[in-house]
Amino acid sequence: MQTYPATARFWQCVAIIVISLIPGLFTTLMEPDAALYAGIAKQIAWRGDWVNLFADGKDWLDKPHLPFWISALSFKIFGVSTFAYKLPAFLCWLLGARFTYLFARHFYGEGAAQIAALVYLTALHAIISSNDVRAEPYLTCFLIGASWYLVKAMGNVWNIVPAAFFTGLAMMTKGPFVLIPIGGGMLLHWAMQKDWKQLLQWRWYLYLVLCGVFILPELWCLWLQFDAHPQKTVFDRQNVSGIRFFLWDSQFGRFFNTGPIKGKGDPFFFLHTLLWAFLPWSLLLYAAIFQRFRRLRRGVEWITLGAGMLTLLVFSLSRFQLPHYLNILFPYFSILLAAWLFELAGEKKVFITQRIISVIVVVLLAAITVLFQPPYWWVYIVLSAIAFVVWWRWKKPEDVVRVSVLASVCAAVFLNVFFYPALVQYQGGSETAMWKNKKFPGESVRFYLVNSYSFEFYSDAPVLRSDSAHGLVYTGREGLASLDEKGVSYKTEAVFPSYRVTRLDGKFVNRATRAKELDSVWVLRVR
């Protein structure tokens, strides 16, 4: 069988991808989620309290503890910083690539495994999430790790221990819903193989028991913070059980829209989101899934299809939908696509598709660069021209993988070197905090009619919250109008432009119209 050139230079490709992502480890955290989660971990490190989670100055009940524990431990080792927050998630994401490779190699061989790892590393939203870090890099690693060890456990029973361990880590990252992709994949595989005797194997029931054992730290902390204190007010009510929230409301409650956190869903949201989130591989992924369904046979692996499609169905039927939810399915989709792609080994139609997509990606990013004009934007235009020359030289069908990798590396360089570093300069909270740390080091700031998770994370002193304004105050346009209306005397220390950088629109991206889209935040000395 013919080998793709990218697999012959597999480690060089991996190295280039990783290098293109490293600058993102030092880019300022963006609001709301990344800065919020980093702030919660910072509270753990500052307080030395590893049981109670706090945000907005009060008890916080939403996500499980594990990602915050990991980040807080990193803060203890490296100090509180952007790099310390992003590093463990980045390493977990790379470990997920390793598990993806091992899984694919077990079923499809070395060549397909290398392609699967490259697809995993270069999917667009995975690149974005390695910068805008939430829980997904951890969860993605833990899920594919659990699936890999479950596959090994079919041969060696002792592998149920690491399988349960990684499943427990996944549950302490996002909740029990993680059993859907893990269990759904295994059940479909057994069903398609007609291997029903697996349901009688005691090892799988021991696995579930061990999963329960491994999540005991999370249950214990939730009981201590919430169940043992029914007088606490959470979600505007009392008698809130943290354990119930973890086991049901946190995820299943969102899916069925019965929990305290509700959303509005579109059943086709993830289908069209996948088109851009899995670039440059998305069209090929749809084709690979179609071909797998078209050729139903027993002699292939069905875990990846079961895990990916069952979870995608649950996501689509839920009422709470966000693009980064898809990231946890990328290992399964990468393996599924790699297996199909490796079988083709030189299909011209596939190559033409990827060649067109890759050049569109490069040209589109160059156009955004010209429109946005970050510092040294012309350098990226030169790099795009070089990429185009390389793209032009790769004309053989077996170049399909490295053409796609080229487009993803261009996207990673654009985001991590040019776009995000310039973008976060318009995030008023973080920019103000860094200024405050130099101008008034160690002084606490009071929020007045405003909130900023990025300010709270980057501030070198605790943030105070109250309905009154005095001392050093951080506020927005509403707070400033309120002080003027009340006739409060204050001195303006600084004014910073502000924009919600995770919600971009064309007018902001366009440098010519950007100024009209900006809001402002103020630092006041209120007497």
C-alpha positions in Angstrom: 0.0 0.0 0.0 1.3 3.5 -0.8 2.4 5.6 2.1 1.6 9.3 2.5 4.7 11.6 2.5 3.5 13.2 5.7 3.8 9.9 7.5 7.4 9.6 6.3 8.1 12.9 8.1 5.6 12.3 10.9 7.7 13.6 13.8 8.8 16.7 11.8 5.1 17.5 11.2 4.3 17.0 14.8 7.2 19.3 15.9 6.2 22.0 13.5 2.6 21.9 14.8 3.7 22.0 18.4 6.1 24.9 17.8 3.4 26.9 16.0 1.2 26.5 19.2 3.8 27.4 21.8 3.4 31.2 21.5 -0.2 30.8 22.6 0.9 29.6 26.0 1.9 33.2 26.8 -1.1 35.0 25.3 -3.4 36.7 27.8 -6.4 34.7 28.9 -9.8 35.7 27.4 -13.1 36.3 29.1 -15.3 34.9 30.1 -14.6 31.2 30.6 -10.8 30.9 30.5 -10.3 33.8 32.8 -13.1 32.6 35.1 -11.6 29.2 35.5 -8.1 30.5 36.0 -9.5 32.9 38.7 -11.1 29.9 40.5 -7.8 28.0 40.5 -6.0 31.2 41.6 -8.4 31.3 44.6 -7.4 27.7 45.5 -3.7 28.5 45.4 -4.1 31.8 47.3 -6.4 30.4 50.0 -4.9 27.0 50.3 -8.4 25.6 50.2 -8.7 22.7 47.9 -12.3 21.8 48.8 -14.3 25.0 48.3 -14.6 26.7 44.9 -15.3 30.4 44.8 -16.1 32.8 42.0 -17.7 36.3 42.0 -16.9 36.4 45.7 -19.2 33.5 46.6 -19.5 29.7 46.5 -19.4 28.5 42.9 -21.2 25.4 41.7 -20.9 24.5 38.0 -17.9 22.4 36.9 -16.2 19.6 38.9 -13.0 20.3 40.8 -10.3 18.4 38.8 -9.3 21.1 36.2 -9.1 23.7 38.9 -6.9 21.4 41.1 -4.6 20.8 38.2 -4.3 24.5 37.4 -3.9 25.4 41.1 -1.1 22.9 41.4 0.6 24.5 38.4 0.3 27.9 40.1 1.9 26.5 43.2 4.9 25.2 41.1 5.3 28.1 38.6 3.5 30.9 40.2 0.2 32.5 39.1 0.5 33.3 35.4 -0.9 32.7 32.0 1.7 30.1 31.2 1.1 28.2 34.4 -2.6 28.0 33.7 -2.3 26.9 30.1 0.7 24.5 30.4 -1.0 21.5 32.0 -3.9 21.7 29.6 -1.5 21.8 26.7 0.4 18.8 27.9 -2.9 16.9 28.4 -3.9 17.8 24.8 -0.6 16.4 23.5 -1.2 13.2 25.6 -4.5 12.9 23.9 -2.7 12.8 20.6 -0.6 9.9 22.0 -3.7 7.9 23.0 -5.3 8.7 19.6 -2.2 7.3 17.9 -2.1 4.2 20.0 -5.8 3.5 19.5 -5.6 3.9 15.7 -2.4 1.8 15.5 -4.1 -1.1 17.4 -6.9 -1.4 14.9 -5.5 0.1 11.6 -1.7 0.0 11.7 1.1 2.5 11.9 0.3 4.6 8.8 -3.3 5.2 9.8 -2.2 6.0 13.4 0.2 8.7 12.2 -2.6 10.3 10.1 -5.0 10.1 13.0 -2.6 11.9 15.3 -2.0 14.6 12.7 -5.7 15.1 12.1 -6.2 15.4 15.9 -3.4 18.0 16.3 -4.5 20.1 13.4 -8.3 20.4 13.7 -9.1 24.1 13.9 -11.1 24.2 17.2 -8.5 22.1 18.9 -5.9 24.7 18.0 -8.3 27.4 19.3 -8.9 25.5 22.5 -5.2 25.1 23.2 -5.1 28.9 23.6 -8.6 29.7 25.0 -8.2 26.9 27.6 -11.3 25.6 29.3 -12.0 22.0 30.5 -11.9 20.4 27.0 -8.2 19.7 26.6 -8.3 17.7 29.8 -11.6 16.0 29.0 -10.5 15.0 25.5 -7.3 13.4 26.8 -9.1 11.5 29.6 -11.9 10.2 27.3 -9.6 8.8 24.6 -7.3 7.5 27.3 -10.2 5.6 28.9 -11.3 4.2 25.6 -7.8 3.0 24.8 -7.4 1.2 28.1 -10.8 -0.4 27.7 -9.7 -1.8 24.3 -6.6 -3.2 26.0 -8.8 -4.6 28.9 -10.5 -6.9 26.4 -7.2 -8.7 26.3 -5.7 -8.0 29.7 -8.1 -7.7 32.5 -5.7 -5.5 34.6 -6.1 -2.7 32.1 -9.5 -2.0 33.6 -7.7 -0.2 36.4 -6.2 2.6 34.2 -9.4 2.6 32.2 -11.4 3.3 35.3 -8.8 5.8 36.5 -9.1 7.9 33.3 -12.9 7.5 33.3 -12.9 8.9 36.9 -10.7 11.8 35.8 -13.1 12.5 33.0 -16.0 12.4 35.4 -14.2 14.8 37.8 -13.7 17.1 34.8 -17.2 17.3 33.3 -19.6 14.9 35.1 -21.0 11.4 34.6 -22.2 12.1 31.0 -18.7 11.1 29.9 -19.9 7.5 30.2 -22.0 8.1 27.0 -19.1 8.3 24.6 -17.0 5.7 26.5 -19.8 3.2 27.0 -21.6 4.0 23.8 -18.6 3.2 21.7 -17.9 -0.1 23.4 -21.6 -1.2 23.3 -21.9 -0.5 19.5 -18.6 -2.4 18.9 -19.8 -5.4 20.7 -23.2 -5.2 19.0 -21.7 -5.0 15.5 -19.3 -7.9 16.3 -22.2 -9.8 17.9 -19.9 -10.3 20.9 -22.8 -10.4 23.4 -20.8 -12.5 25.9 -18.9 -9.3 26.9 -22.0 -8.3 28.8 -21.5 -11.3 31.1 -17.8 -10.5 31.8 -17.3 -9.5 35.4 -14.4 -7.2 34.5 -16.8 -4.5 33.1 -18.8 -4.4 36.3 -15.6 -4.2 38.3 -14.7 -1.3 36.0 -17.9 0.6 36.9 -17.2 0.0 40.6 -13.7 1.4 40.3 -15.0 4.4 38.5 -17.2 5.1 41.5 -14.2 4.7 43.8 -12.1 7.1 41.7 -14.7 9.9 41.8 -15.0 9.8 45.7 -12.7 12.9 46.1 -15.2 15.0 44.0 -18.2 13.7 45.9 -16.6 14.3 49.2 -15.7 17.9 48.3 -19.2 18.6 47.0 -20.7 17.3 50.2 -18.4 19.4 52.4 -19.1 22.6 50.4 -22.8 22.3 49.7 -24.7 19.2 51.1 -23.3 19.8 54.6 -24.4 23.4 54.5 -28.0 23.5 53.2 -28.3 27.2 54.4 -26.0 28.3 51.6 -27.7 30.2 48.7 -26.9 28.8 45.3 -28.8 29.5 42.1 -30.9 31.9 44.2 -32.2 29.1 46.4 -31.1 27.1 49.4 -30.9 23.3 50.1 -28.9 22.8 47.0 -27.1 19.4 46.8 -23.7 19.6 45.2 -23.7 15.8 44.7 -27.1 15.8 42.9 -25.8 18.7 40.7 -22.7 16.7 39.8 -24.5 13.5 39.1 -27.5 14.9 37.2 -28.1 18.7 36.9 -24.6 19.7 35.7 -24.9 17.8 32.4 -28.0 15.7 32.0 -30.0 18.6 33.5 -28.6 20.8 30.7 -29.3 18.2 28.0 -32.9 17.9 29.0 -33.1 21.6 30.1 -34.4 20.7 33.5 -31.4 21.9 35.6 -30.8 25.4 37.1 -28.7 26.3 34.0 -30.8 26.4 30.9 -30.2 27.0 27.2 -31.8 27.2 23.8 -30.9 24.5 21.3 -30.8 24.0 17.5 -30.9 20.3 16.5 -28.6 21.1 13.6 -26.1 23.3 15.5 -23.3 20.8 15.8 -23.7 19.5 12.3 -22.9 23.0 10.8 -20.5 23.9 13.6 -18.4 20.8 12.7 -18.0 22.2 9.2 -15.6 24.9 10.5 -14.5 23.5 13.9 -12.9 20.4 12.3 -11.3 22.3 9.4 -9.5 21.4 7.2 -10.8 17.9 7.6 -14.5 18.4 8.0 -15.8 17.5 4.5 -13.6 14.3 4.5 -15.0 13.4 7.9 -18.6 13.6 6.6 -17.5 11.3 3.7 -15.8 8.9 6.1 -18.8 8.6 8.3 -21.1 8.1 5.3 -18.8 5.3 4.0 -18.6 3.6 7.3 -22.4 3.5 7.5 -22.6 2.4 3.9 -20.4 -0.6 4.4 -21.7 -2.3 7.5 -19.5 -5.2 8.3 -18.3 -7.1 11.4 -14.6 -7.0 10.7 -13.9 -3.4 11.6 -13.7 -1.3 14.7 -17.0 0.4 15.7 -15.9 2.1 19.0 -15.0 5.4 17.3 -18.2 5.7 15.3 -20.3 4.7 18.4 -18.6 7.2 20.7 -18.6 10.0 18.2 -22.1 9.7 16.7 -24.0 8.8 19.9 -22.5 11.7 21.7 -23.1 14.0 18.8 -26.8 12.9 18.8 -27.1 13.6 22.5 -25.5 17.0 22.0 -27.8 17.8 19.1 -31.0 16.9 21.0 -29.9 18.9 24.1 -30.9 22.5 24.6 -27.5 23.7 25.8 -25.0 23.9 22.9 -21.6 25.5 22.6 -19.0 24.9 19.8 -16.2 23.7 22.1 -18.3 20.7 23.2 -17.3 19.0 20.0 -13.6 18.9 20.9 -14.0 15.8 23.0 -15.1 13.9 19.9 -12.1 14.9 17.9 -9.9 11.8 18.8 -12.7 9.5 17.7 -13.4 11.4 14.5 -9.7 11.6 13.8 -9.3 7.8 14.0 -12.4 7.2 11.9 -11.2 9.6 9.2 -7.6 8.3 9.2 -8.8 4.7 8.7 -10.8 5.7 5.7 -8.2 8.0 4.3 -5.4 5.5 4.6 -7.4 2.9 2.6 -7.7 5.4 -0.3 -3.9 6.1 -0.5 -3.9 8.5 -3.4 -7.6 9.1 -4.3 -7.5 12.1 -6.6 -10.9 13.5 -5.6 -9.9 13.6 -1.9 -6.7 15.4 -2.8 -8.5 18.0 -4.9 -11.0 18.6 -2.1 -8.2 19.1 0.5 -6.1 21.2 -1.8 -9.0 23.6 -2.4 -9.9 23.8 1.3 -6.3 24.4 2.3 -5.8 27.3 -0.1 -9.1 28.8 0.9 -7.9 28.7 4.6 -4.6 30.3 3.8 -6.1 33.1 1.6 -8.9 33.8 4.0 -6.5 34.2 6.9 -4.4 36.5 4.9 -7.4 38.6 4.1 -8.4 38.8 7.8 -4.8 39.9 8.5 -5.0 42.7 6.0 -8.4 43.8 7.4 -7.4 43.5 11.1 -3.8 44.7 10.7 -2.1 43.5 13.9 1.5 44.6 14.5 3.8 43.3 11.8 0.9 42.1 9.9 2.9 42.2 6.6 5.1 39.4 8.0 2.2 37.0 8.0 1.4 38.0 4.4 5.0 37.0 3.5 4.5 33.7 5.3 1.2 33.1 3.5 3.0 33.7 0.2 5.6 31.2 1.1 2.9 28.7 2.1 1.2 29.3 -1.2 4.4 28.4 -3.1 4.8 25.2 -1.1 1.1 24.4 -1.7 1.6 24.9 -5.4 4.5 22.4 -5.5 2.6 19.7 -3.8 0.5 18.3 -6.7 0.5 14.6 -6.1 -2.6 12.9 -4.6 -0.6 11.4 -1.8 0.3 14.9 -0.6 -3.2 15.2 0.8 -2.2 15.0 4.4 0.7 17.5 4.4 -1.3 20.0 2.3 -3.9 19.9 5.1 -1.3 20.2 7.8 0.2 23.2 6.0 -3.2 25.0 6.2 -3.5 24.2 9.9 0.0 25.4 10.7 -0.8 28.7 8.9 -4.0 28.9 11.1 -2.0 28.2 14.3 0.7 30.8 13.4 -2.0 33.4 12.5 -3.9 32.9 15.8 -1.1 32.5 18.2 1.5 34.9 16.8 -0.5 37.7 15.1 -4.2 37.7 15.9 -4.8 36.7 19.6 -1.9 38.8 21.0 -3.2 41.9 19.2 -6.9 41.0 20.0 -6.4 40.8 23.8 -5.1 44.3 23.9 -8.7 45.4 23.5 -9.8 43.3 26.6 -10.2 46.1 29.1 -10.1 43.9 32.2 -6.8 42.3 31.7 -5.1 45.4 30.3 -6.4 47.5 33.2 -5.2 45.0 35.8 -1.7 44.9 34.3 -1.6 48.7 34.4 -2.9 48.7 38.0 -0.3 46.3 39.2 2.5 48.7 38.0 0.8 51.9 39.1 -0.7 50.7 42.4 1.0 47.4 43.3 -0.7 45.4 46.0 -3.7 47.7 46.3 -7.2 46.1 46.2 -9.7 47.3 43.7 -13.4 47.5 44.1 -15.8 46.5 41.3 -18.7 48.9 41.0 -21.7 47.8 38.7 -19.3 45.8 36.6 -17.5 42.4 36.5 -14.3 41.3 34.9 -12.9 37.8 35.3 -9.7 38.8 33.5 -9.1 41.8 35.8 -9.6 39.6 38.8 -7.2 37.0 37.6 -4.4 39.4 36.6 -4.8 41.7 39.6 -2.0 41.2 42.1 -4.5 41.8 45.0 -7.9 40.5 45.9 -10.9 42.2 44.2 -13.7 43.6 46.4 -17.4 43.5 45.5 -20.0 45.7 47.1 -22.9 48.1 46.2 -20.9 51.1 47.2 -17.9 52.7 45.6 -14.9 54.0 47.5 -11.2 53.8 47.3 -9.7 52.5 44.0 -12.7 51.5 41.8 -13.0 49.6 38.5 -16.2 50.4 36.7 -17.8 50.7 33.3 -20.1 53.2 31.6 -23.1 52.3 33.8 -21.1 52.7 37.0 -19.6 56.0 35.9 -23.1 57.4 35.1 -24.3 56.2 38.5 -21.6 58.0 40.3 -22.2 61.2 38.3 -25.9 61.0 39.1 -25.2 60.6 42.8 -22.7 63.5 42.8 -19.9 61.4 44.1 -16.5 63.0 43.9 -13.8 60.9 42.2 -10.5 61.2 40.3 -10.0 59.4 37.0 -6.8 57.4 37.2 -7.1 55.7 33.8 -9.4 54.9 31.0 -9.0 51.8 28.8 -10.8 50.7 25.6 -12.8 47.5 26.1 -14.4 44.9 23.8 -15.7 41.4 24.4 -13.0 39.7 22.4 -14.7 36.2 22.3 -17.6 37.7 20.3 -16.1 39.2 17.2 -17.9 40.9 14.4 -16.8 42.3 11.1 -16.9 46.0 12.2 -14.5 45.3 15.0 -12.2 43.1 12.8 -12.0 45.9 10.3 -9.5 48.4 11.5 -11.2 51.3 9.8 -14.5 50.8 11.8 -13.0 49.3 15.0 -13.0 52.5 17.1 -16.8 52.8 16.8 -17.3 49.3 18.3 -15.2 49.9 21.4 -16.5 50.5 24.9 -14.5 51.8 27.8 -13.6 50.9 31.4 -12.4 53.3 34.1 -10.2 53.2 37.2 -11.3 55.8 39.6 -10.1 57.1 43.0 -13.4 57.7 44.8 -13.4 60.0 47.8 
